[in-house]
Amino acid sequence: MVKQEQQHNHSQTTANLSGKKIFWVTVLNAIITLAEIIGGLLSGSLALLSDAIHNLSDTMAIALSYFANRIAQKPSDQKRTYGYKRAEILSAFVNTSILLALSIVLIVEAAKRWQSPEMIDGFLMIVVATIGLIANFISVFILEHDSHENLNIKSSYLHLISDTVSSVGVLIGGIAIQLWGVIWIDPLITMLISVYIIKETWQVIRKTVDILMQSAAPLDYDTIKTDIESIDKVKNIHHVHSWMVNEKTIYFEAHIDLEDMNLSEAEIIYDKIENYLKEYHNIFHVTLQAEVNKCHDKRMFKV
């Protein structure tokens, strides 16, 4: 019990820290957006204005991540008995879907610009892109660690990676245009960036869809069956269901066919199975139903 409470407090502290980080990243991204809008209007640069729109959508997406992070910390109640953890999964899905759509739009726009290139102020591009690059580097650094632990944070992190690479692209494009008048490099860099973003976002979208569709948790079910059925007086485990509330929290339920025994004896076996599942498979919540030759269908997964 003490260990579980410590883990809960640790995850609560981590969530609070992540929320603060997302807040400051949102502020930084808003500053970048404002700088690019002003720079785009002053220079007449469509590239900078397009990137400003991209950054504006990212600012909104990161803000969504922040609010989802706050909602996810709410405790379970009568309305949400599983808690509010899936708020972050919904946020991750929305964020990455928007980013995927934007990347496709950018590829289309880059193809059009390739056919009809437009002159822009290369020097102003360099100045604004440098400001954006510095701010994005700071934001990426702030969220890099947490992006490996949380899909919601990762969706924001991917937005920032795309912004950082976009800033590099605009910077390189500005230098090339300023020095050599090479206008075609802008749409080329845009296409390369967009393809990279599509690849990264698709992986997150697949994970979030799996969680939202309550797909089975990625567990070694054959090992689980073998280990549990090797416990004394356990005859069979069947009708297994598992799902995830978020990318870390796994729920597991199953029917356990036992030899005929007293309830107090069954409780001892319950504890063994539950401790095994939590310790070796990182399962958060376990629900077991004891039986004595009740179910005729003894398959692990019921069709």
C-alpha positions as CSV (number, residue, x, y, z in Angstrom):
1,M,0.0,0.0,0.0
2,V,2.8,2.4,0.9
3,K,4.6,1.6,-2.4
4,Q,1.5,2.2,-4.4
5,E,0.9,5.5,-2.6
6,Q,4.6,6.6,-3.3
7,Q,4.1,5.7,-7.0
8,H,0.8,7.7,-7.1
9,N,2.6,10.7,-5.5
10,H,5.5,10.4,-7.9
11,S,3.2,10.3,-10.9
12,Q,1.2,13.3,-9.5
13,T,4.4,15.3,-9.1
14,T,5.6,14.4,-12.6
15,A,2.2,15.4,-14.0
16,N,2.4,18.8,-12.2
17,L,5.9,19.4,-13.5
18,S,4.9,18.5,-17.1
19,G,1.9,20.9,-16.8
20,K,4.2,23.8,-15.8
21,K,6.6,22.9,-18.7
22,I,3.8,22.9,-21.2
23,F,2.6,26.3,-19.9
24,W,5.9,28.0,-20.5
25,V,6.3,26.3,-23.9
26,T,2.9,27.6,-24.8
27,V,4.1,31.2,-23.9
28,L,7.3,30.7,-26.0
29,N,5.4,29.4,-29.0
30,A,3.0,32.4,-28.8
31,I,5.9,34.8,-28.9
32,I,7.3,33.0,-32.0
33,T,3.9,33.2,-33.7
34,L,3.7,36.9,-33.1
35,A,7.2,37.5,-34.4
36,E,6.5,35.6,-37.6
37,I,3.2,37.4,-38.2
38,I,4.9,40.8,-37.9
39,G,7.9,39.6,-39.9
40,G,5.7,38.2,-42.6
41,L,3.6,41.4,-42.9
42,L,6.6,43.7,-43.0
43,S,8.5,41.6,-45.6
44,G,5.5,40.5,-47.6
45,S,6.7,36.9,-47.2
46,L,4.1,34.2,-47.7
47,A,6.5,31.7,-46.4
48,L,6.8,33.4,-43.0
49,L,3.0,34.0,-42.8
50,S,2.4,30.3,-43.6
51,D,4.9,29.3,-40.9
52,A,3.2,31.8,-38.5
53,I,-0.2,30.0,-39.2
54,H,1.5,26.7,-38.5
55,N,3.0,28.0,-35.3
56,L,-0.4,29.5,-34.3
57,S,-2.0,26.0,-34.7
58,D,0.8,24.6,-32.7
59,T,0.3,27.1,-29.9
60,M,-3.3,26.1,-29.7
61,A,-2.3,22.4,-29.7
62,I,0.2,22.9,-26.9
63,A,-2.4,24.9,-24.9
64,L,-4.8,21.9,-25.4
65,S,-2.1,19.6,-24.1
66,Y,-1.7,21.8,-21.0
67,F,-5.4,21.8,-20.2
68,A,-5.6,18.0,-20.9
69,N,-2.7,17.5,-18.5
70,R,-4.5,19.4,-15.8
71,I,-7.8,17.5,-16.4
72,A,-6.0,14.1,-16.3
73,Q,-4.9,14.8,-12.7
74,K,-8.5,14.9,-11.4
75,P,-9.4,12.0,-9.2
76,S,-12.0,9.4,-10.0
77,D,-15.6,10.3,-9.2
78,Q,-19.2,9.0,-9.8
79,K,-19.2,10.3,-13.3
80,R,-15.7,9.0,-14.4
81,T,-15.0,5.9,-12.3
82,Y,-11.8,5.3,-14.3
83,G,-10.7,8.9,-13.7
84,Y,-9.8,11.5,-16.3
85,K,-6.5,10.1,-17.6
86,R,-7.8,9.7,-21.2
87,A,-8.1,13.4,-21.5
88,E,-4.4,13.4,-22.5
89,I,-5.0,10.6,-25.0
90,L,-7.8,12.6,-26.6
91,S,-5.5,15.6,-26.7
92,A,-2.7,13.6,-28.3
93,F,-5.0,12.3,-30.9
94,V,-6.4,15.7,-31.8
95,N,-3.0,17.3,-31.8
96,T,-1.3,14.7,-34.1
97,S,-4.3,14.6,-36.4
98,I,-4.1,18.4,-36.9
99,L,-0.4,18.1,-37.5
100,L,-0.9,15.3,-40.0
101,A,-3.5,17.4,-41.9
102,L,-1.3,20.5,-41.8
103,S,1.7,18.5,-43.2
104,I,-0.4,17.3,-46.1
105,V,-1.6,20.9,-46.8
106,L,2.1,22.1,-46.6
107,I,3.1,19.5,-49.2
108,V,0.3,20.6,-51.6
109,E,1.3,24.3,-51.0
110,A,5.0,23.5,-51.6
111,A,4.1,21.8,-54.9
112,K,2.2,24.9,-56.0
113,R,5.1,27.2,-54.9
114,W,7.5,25.1,-56.8
115,Q,5.6,25.8,-60.0
116,S,5.1,29.5,-59.2
117,P,8.0,30.7,-57.0
118,E,7.6,34.0,-55.1
119,M,10.3,36.5,-54.2
120,I,10.7,37.2,-50.5
121,D,13.0,39.3,-48.3
122,G,15.8,36.9,-47.5
123,F,17.3,39.0,-44.8
124,L,14.1,39.4,-42.8
125,M,13.5,35.6,-43.2
126,I,16.9,35.0,-41.6
127,V,16.2,37.3,-38.7
128,V,12.7,36.0,-37.9
129,A,13.8,32.3,-38.5
130,T,16.7,32.8,-36.0
131,I,14.4,34.1,-33.3
132,G,12.0,31.2,-33.9
133,L,14.8,28.7,-34.0
134,I,16.2,29.8,-30.6
135,A,12.8,29.8,-28.9
136,N,11.9,26.4,-30.4
137,F,15.2,24.9,-29.3
138,I,14.4,26.0,-25.8
139,S,10.9,24.5,-25.9
140,V,12.2,21.2,-27.4
141,F,14.8,21.0,-24.6
142,I,12.1,21.7,-21.9
143,L,9.8,18.8,-23.1
144,E,12.4,16.3,-24.5
145,H,12.5,14.1,-21.3
146,D,8.8,14.0,-20.7
147,S,8.0,13.2,-24.3
148,H,9.3,9.7,-23.8
149,E,6.9,9.1,-20.9
150,N,3.6,10.6,-22.0
151,L,1.8,10.6,-25.4
152,N,0.1,13.9,-24.7
153,I,3.5,15.6,-24.1
154,K,4.9,13.7,-27.1
155,S,2.3,15.2,-29.4
156,S,3.3,18.7,-28.2
157,Y,6.9,17.8,-28.6
158,L,6.4,16.6,-32.2
159,H,4.7,20.0,-32.9
160,L,7.7,21.7,-31.6
161,I,10.1,19.5,-33.5
162,S,8.2,20.3,-36.7
163,D,8.5,24.0,-35.8
164,T,12.2,23.7,-35.1
165,V,12.9,22.0,-38.3
166,S,10.7,24.5,-40.1
167,S,12.7,27.3,-38.6
168,V,15.9,25.6,-39.8
169,G,14.3,25.3,-43.3
170,V,13.3,28.9,-43.3
171,L,16.7,30.0,-42.1
172,I,18.5,27.9,-44.8
173,G,16.0,29.2,-47.4
174,G,16.6,32.8,-46.3
175,I,20.4,32.4,-46.6
176,A,20.1,30.7,-50.0
177,I,17.7,33.4,-51.3
178,Q,19.8,36.2,-49.8
179,L,23.2,35.0,-51.2
180,W,22.3,33.2,-54.4
181,G,18.6,33.9,-55.2
182,V,17.8,30.1,-55.0
183,I,14.0,30.4,-54.5
184,W,13.2,26.7,-55.2
185,I,14.9,25.6,-52.0
186,D,12.0,26.8,-49.9
187,P,9.3,24.4,-51.2
188,L,11.9,21.5,-51.3
189,I,12.7,21.9,-47.6
190,T,9.0,22.2,-46.8
191,M,8.3,18.9,-48.5
192,L,11.1,17.1,-46.6
193,I,9.9,18.5,-43.3
194,S,6.3,17.5,-44.0
195,V,7.3,13.9,-44.9
196,Y,9.3,13.6,-41.7
197,I,6.4,15.0,-39.6
198,I,3.9,12.6,-41.2
199,K,6.1,9.6,-40.3
200,E,6.4,10.7,-36.7
201,T,2.7,11.7,-36.1
202,W,1.4,8.5,-37.7
203,Q,3.0,6.4,-35.0
204,V,1.4,8.5,-32.2
205,I,-2.0,8.4,-34.0
206,R,-1.9,4.6,-34.1
207,K,-1.1,4.3,-30.4
208,T,-3.9,6.8,-29.4
209,V,-6.5,5.0,-31.6
210,D,-5.5,1.7,-30.1
211,I,-6.1,3.1,-26.6
212,L,-9.3,4.9,-27.5
213,M,-10.6,1.7,-29.1
214,Q,-9.7,-0.2,-26.0
215,S,-7.4,-2.5,-27.9
216,A,-5.7,-5.2,-25.8
217,A,-2.7,-4.1,-23.9
218,P,0.6,-5.2,-25.3
219,L,1.3,-8.1,-22.9
220,D,2.9,-11.5,-23.2
221,Y,-0.3,-13.4,-22.8
222,D,1.2,-16.9,-23.4
223,T,3.7,-16.3,-20.6
224,I,0.9,-15.0,-18.3
225,K,-1.2,-18.1,-19.0
226,T,1.7,-20.5,-18.4
227,D,2.8,-18.8,-15.2
228,I,-0.7,-18.4,-13.6
229,E,-1.7,-22.0,-14.5
230,S,1.5,-23.2,-12.8
231,I,0.2,-21.8,-9.5
232,D,-1.0,-24.6,-7.2
233,K,-4.8,-25.3,-7.4
234,V,-5.2,-23.1,-10.5
235,K,-6.7,-25.2,-13.3
236,N,-7.2,-22.6,-16.0
237,I,-7.3,-18.9,-16.8
238,H,-9.8,-17.8,-19.5
239,H,-12.0,-15.0,-20.8
240,V,-9.2,-12.5,-20.4
241,H,-9.8,-8.8,-21.1
242,S,-7.2,-6.1,-21.0
243,W,-7.2,-2.4,-21.9
244,M,-5.4,0.8,-21.3
245,V,-6.7,4.1,-19.9
246,N,-3.5,5.8,-21.1
247,E,-0.2,4.6,-22.4
248,K,0.9,3.6,-18.8
249,T,-2.2,2.4,-17.0
250,I,-3.2,-1.2,-17.8
251,Y,-6.4,-2.8,-16.6
252,F,-6.7,-6.6,-16.6
253,E,-9.6,-9.0,-15.8
254,A,-10.0,-12.7,-16.2
255,H,-11.9,-15.8,-15.0
256,I,-9.8,-18.2,-12.9
257,D,-10.9,-21.9,-12.8
258,L,-9.9,-23.2,-9.3
259,E,-10.2,-26.4,-7.5
260,D,-13.1,-26.5,-5.0
261,M,-11.9,-24.7,-1.8
262,N,-12.8,-22.2,0.9
263,L,-13.1,-18.5,0.0
264,S,-10.1,-17.8,2.4
265,E,-7.9,-20.1,0.3
266,A,-9.1,-18.6,-2.9
267,E,-8.1,-15.1,-1.6
268,I,-4.5,-16.3,-1.1
269,I,-4.4,-17.4,-4.7
270,Y,-6.0,-14.1,-5.8
271,D,-3.1,-12.2,-4.0
272,K,-0.5,-14.4,-5.7
273,I,-1.9,-13.7,-9.2
274,E,-2.5,-10.0,-8.6
275,N,1.1,-9.5,-7.2
276,Y,2.5,-11.5,-10.1
277,L,0.6,-9.4,-12.7
278,K,1.6,-6.1,-11.1
279,E,5.2,-6.9,-10.5
280,Y,6.1,-8.7,-13.8
281,H,3.7,-7.1,-16.2
282,N,3.2,-3.6,-14.8
283,I,-0.6,-4.0,-14.7
284,F,-2.3,-1.2,-12.7
285,H,-5.6,-2.8,-11.8
286,V,-6.6,-6.5,-11.6
287,T,-10.1,-8.0,-11.4
288,L,-10.4,-11.8,-11.1
289,Q,-13.5,-14.0,-11.0
290,A,-13.1,-17.3,-9.4
291,E,-15.0,-20.4,-10.7
292,V,-15.2,-24.1,-10.2
293,N,-16.0,-25.8,-13.6
294,K,-18.5,-23.0,-14.5
295,C,-17.5,-21.9,-18.0
296,H,-17.6,-24.5,-20.8
297,D,-15.5,-22.3,-23.0
298,K,-12.0,-22.3,-21.5
299,R,-10.3,-20.3,-24.2
300,M,-8.0,-17.5,-23.1
301,F,-9.9,-15.0,-25.2
302,K,-13.7,-15.5,-25.7
303,V,-14.9,-14.8,-29.3
